[in-house]
Amino acid sequence: MENFVDKTKKLIDGDDEKAEKYLINYFSELDAKGSKDEELLKMKSCDGETLIDLAISNGMTAFLCLVVEKYKNLAREKNIRGETFLHDVAWEGFSDVLIKALEVDPELAREKDEDGKTFLHIAARQGLFEVLIEALEVDPELAKEKNWNGETILHTAAEEDLSEVLIKALEINPDLLTIKTNEEQTVLDIARTRASKKDCIADFSQFFKLAEEKLFSENVNDTSNETKDPNLCRGIK
């Protein structure tokens, strides 16, 4: 017997834009009445897909933004691999949905999969620099979250040549660039390596100049009892 999800799937097959408008109107009307239907969003089709699954596979980002805003607890539920639906959204490259999640509740960006990755780690791997910049502006502490290899989103950003993200991090908190992976690599180390590669697509010169100003000047002027690593700024020119 067909359920609501099966019928929606048929509607999507015929006209995905019409289907998305229908879903937005349906759940918006529920919200206007002061009610919710979380169970409907968890309901599965005969093929085992939920409305959220269908929305992701069909690029229905406006509906996904509504789900994040009105049903944010669903963005904490995980599959057997420890992934939330926002991990899937990140792999699909839907920046607007991820930015909406950061606006609604930055804590959603701390949920980790079985490899320790947050959706921001995936966003970095996918080159979604605007999402990372939003995260840094909303809560810089998100850039300290590590996967099981000890990598933060900034390590991944450096690997993906996202120099604009590294510059934003320097402007907000230079110490974010000195966090080390399990292999003792800082973000600066990775940026240096990438800048030396022929396939590097970024111009790291502005980043290195700013890093020298920020980190070297702090090293020189630091009068605390804590001694910073004297090699942090070595070779960044």
Stockholm file with secondary structure:
# STOCKHOLM 1.0

chainA/1-237         MENFVDKTKKLIDGDDEKAEKYLINYFSELDAKGSKDEELLKMKSCDGETLIDLAISNGMTAFLCLVVEKYKNLAREKNIRGETFLHDVAWEGFSDVLIKALEVDPELAREKDEDGKTFLHIAARQGLFEVLIEALEVDPELAKEKNWNGETILHTAAEEDLSEVLIKALEINPDLLTIKTNEEQTVLDIARTRASKKDCIADFSQFFKLAEEKLFSENVNDTSNETKDPNLCRGIK
#=GR chainA/1-237 SS CCCHHHHHHHHHHHCHHHHHHHHHHHHHHHHHTTCCCHHHHHCCCTTSCCHHHHHHHTTCHHHHHHHHHHCGGGGGCCCTTSCCHHHHHHHHTCHHHHHHHHHHCGGGGGCCCTTSCCHHHHHHHTTCHHHHHHHHHHCGGGGGCCCTTSCCHHHHHHHTTCHHHHHHHHHHCGGGGGCCCTTSCCHHHHHHHHHTSTTCCSCCHHHHHHHIIIIIHHHHHCCSSCCCCTTTTTTCC
#=GC SS_cons         CCCHHHHHHHHHHHCHHHHHHHHHHHHHHHHHTTCCCHHHHHCCCTTSCCHHHHHHHTTCHHHHHHHHHHCGGGGGCCCTTSCCHHHHHHHHTCHHHHHHHHHHCGGGGGCCCTTSCCHHHHHHHTTCHHHHHHHHHHCGGGGGCCCTTSCCHHHHHHHTTCHHHHHHHHHHCGGGGGCCCTTSCCHHHHHHHHHTSTTCCSCCHHHHHHHIIIIIHHHHHCCSSCCCCTTTTTTCC
//
